[in-house]
Each structure stands twice: as structure tokens, then as C-alpha cells.
Amino acid sequence: MLLIMAIFQQLDIRDLRYQPNWWIEAEYWRSFTAHWVHANEKHLVLNAAGLMLCMTIASPKWSVWRWVVYNIVLALGISTLFTLRNPELNWYVGYSGILFGIYLLAAIDLYRRDKAIALLLGAAMVLKVVLEQFSDIRTDSGDLIGIPVIIDAHLYGLLLGLSIALAQRVYTIWLGRDNASTWS
């Protein structure tokens, strides 16, 4: 993901960012590419550091295939939710929405190995989203990166991460493999 973000950062983000008319204009790539481009280098470094922190804390034991599926589902889901729920949003770039979903999925993966850290990680992500959505306490990094933070991306990423985890759980129960690892 870091390599993709670094490569995409060299391109013109106006051609890759989310725009609300992506569906109407048949610019479907925007629903994915928007999440791997950033407004500037500070924005890129902040999201990359967040991903590296997640890897350090949770060390998810996922295959490359699972990483790809998670990123695609989260990107498409967040872009679709933007289109349906945030019609006022003119454009969006950044990995933070996906990152919130990845953090939650990584915490769930970590739960089997270290329940305490997994619960703290999951609780921290939920607390940040709750504070962003329902309080006047500023928890964003908009001043640092020079653009407003679209906090709904964090909410959508978290909700989609939870949806993915629940779908995986239902799938493993349905297959009768309660302890099975799906998408290995």
C-alpha cells in the first residue's frame, strides 16, 4: 500500500481524487484511487505513519490477497457512502478512511493473540470516531496537513471494517469452520 501511495503521489491528484459525479461520469477508478493519493507530502507521511503504526501494534497475519480485498472493499464502500450520504463533498483524497477500517480489522485479528492490546486498539478507534462525530473536541490533523479532514471517512471506514468482520464471521459459521481463517 505504501508503494502504491508513493507512486500515485507523483501523479496529478485531480485525475485520481474522489468527486461526487464519479458514477455519472463513468470515472469508476476515482472510487479507488482517491484513497491512495494525498493532498501533499505531509498528508501522505501521516497516513503512511498510521499504517506503519498499525502494522507495529497489531501485526495482522493476512495474506496479500486479504490486504487487497480489504483495501478494495473499503475504498469502494467509502466512496459509495460519500456519494449517498455526503452530496456536498466536492472532492476527497487520503487513506485515513481505509486506515480506520484496517485498524479495526487488525484489532480483531490481534484479539486471538493479545486480547488486551486488541481491545485497547479497537476502543481507541471507536473513541476517536465518537469524539469526531459528537463533540467539539478537535481530534483531527487538518491544520498539520493543510486541508480539512473529512471525519465521515473515518466513521465509514470503521463501520465498513465492522461489516467485513461480521460478514467473515457469518461466512465461517455458515461453512461450519468456526476457527477457520477465510481468504488465506
N, C-alpha and C positions, 0 to 999 in steps of 0.2 A: 504494500500500500504506500509505503514511504517513497519508493522509487516512482510509482505512478504519479504521486503528488508532485514530486520534484520535476518530472518530465512535463506534466501538464502546466506547471507554473511558468514554463518557458514559452507557452503559447498565449495567444490573445484570449483573456478570460471572457471577453464579451461574446465570443463564439461558443463558449462552453458553459456559461453560467445558467442557472435556472431562470426562466422567465415564464410568467403565467400563461402565455399563449403557446407553450411548447407543444401541447397536444393538438391545438387547432392548426398550427403551422407545420405539423408533422416533423418537428425537430426533436424527436424522441431521445436522441443522445443527451440532450440537456438534463433529462431526469436523472441521469447517471453522472455525467461529467461535472455537473455543478458541485458535487460533493468532494471532488478531488482537486479542484482549483481553489485558490485563496486570493483575497483582496491584495495581499502584499506578503513580503517575506516574513514579517513578524507574525502574521496570521498563520502562515504555513508552519513556522517553527513552533508556535504554541500548540497547534493541533498535532504536529509530529511528536512533540514532547508528551502530550496527553496520551498518545498511542503507545509510546515507549514506556510511560509510567504504568499503563495498564498491563503491558507485557511483563514488566518487572514485578508488579504486585501479584497478578493473577496467574501469569504463565499458562494461558489456556493451551490445552493439549489438542488442538484442532489440526485437521489436515488442511492442505492448501485449498482443496475443493470446498471445505466448510467455510474457510475465510472468504472465498469468492462468493459463495451463495449468500452468506450473511451480508456482505457489502452490497451486493446487487439488490437483495430484498429490502434492506434498509434504505438504500438510495431511492429506489423506485417508490417505496412506501412513503417516505418523507416528501418527495416531490409531489406525489399524488395528494397527500394531505394538505400540502401548501396550496395546490390548485383548488381543492374542495373547501378548505377552511380559512385560507388567507388570501382572498382575491385582491386585497390591497397591496400585497407584496409584489414589488416591481422586479426584483432580482434577488438572487441568493448565491453565495459561494461559501464553501467551507465543509470541513469534515466533522465538525462538532456534533451534529445530529446523529450521524452514524456512530461516532465515538461513544455517545451515551448508550446506544443500543449495544455496542460491543462491550462496554464496561459491564452492563447488566448481564449479558450472556457469559462473559468471562467470570463474573462473580458466581453465577450458577454453576459453571464448570468447576470453579475452585471449591465450591461447597463440599464436594466429595472428599477433598484433600485437607481443607482447613476451614472448618465451619465459622470460626470466629472472624477471621480476616474477610471471608466471603460475605458474611452478614454486615460487617462494618463497611465494606466497599459498596454493597447494594444500598445500604441505608444512607451513605453519603451521597450517592447519585440521586436517590429519591428526595432527600432533604434539599439538595441544590435545586432540583426542579420545582419543588413545592415553594421554596423561597422565591424563585424567579417568577412563578405564576401568581403567588398570592400575597406577597409582602412588598414593602417599599425598600427593603434591604437590597442594596446593589451587590450582586454576585457575579456580574459579567466582566468581560475584559475589553469592552468596546473602546475605552479610552486608549488602551495599550495598542490595539490593532488598527485604530483609526476609522472604524466603521461600526454602525450599530450591530449589536448581537441580536439575532433572531431567536429569542428564547423558545419559541414554539418548536424549533428544530430539535431542541433538547428533549422537550416533552414528547414529541412524536417518535424520536429515536428510542426513548425509554419504553414507551407504550408498544412500539413495534418489536423491540427486543423481548419484552414480556410475551407478546403474541407468538413470536418464533419459539420461545422456550415452551410455552403451553402447547403449541402445535407439535413440537418434538415429543413432548411427554405423552400426548394423546396417541401419537403415531407408535411410540414404543409399547404402550399399553395395548393398543389395538393389535400389534404384531405378537403380543404375548412375550415380548423380550423386555421385561421391566428394567433390567440393568444394562440393556444394550446401548451401544453408542451409535446413534444414527449419523449418517453422512460421513462415515470414517473415511 
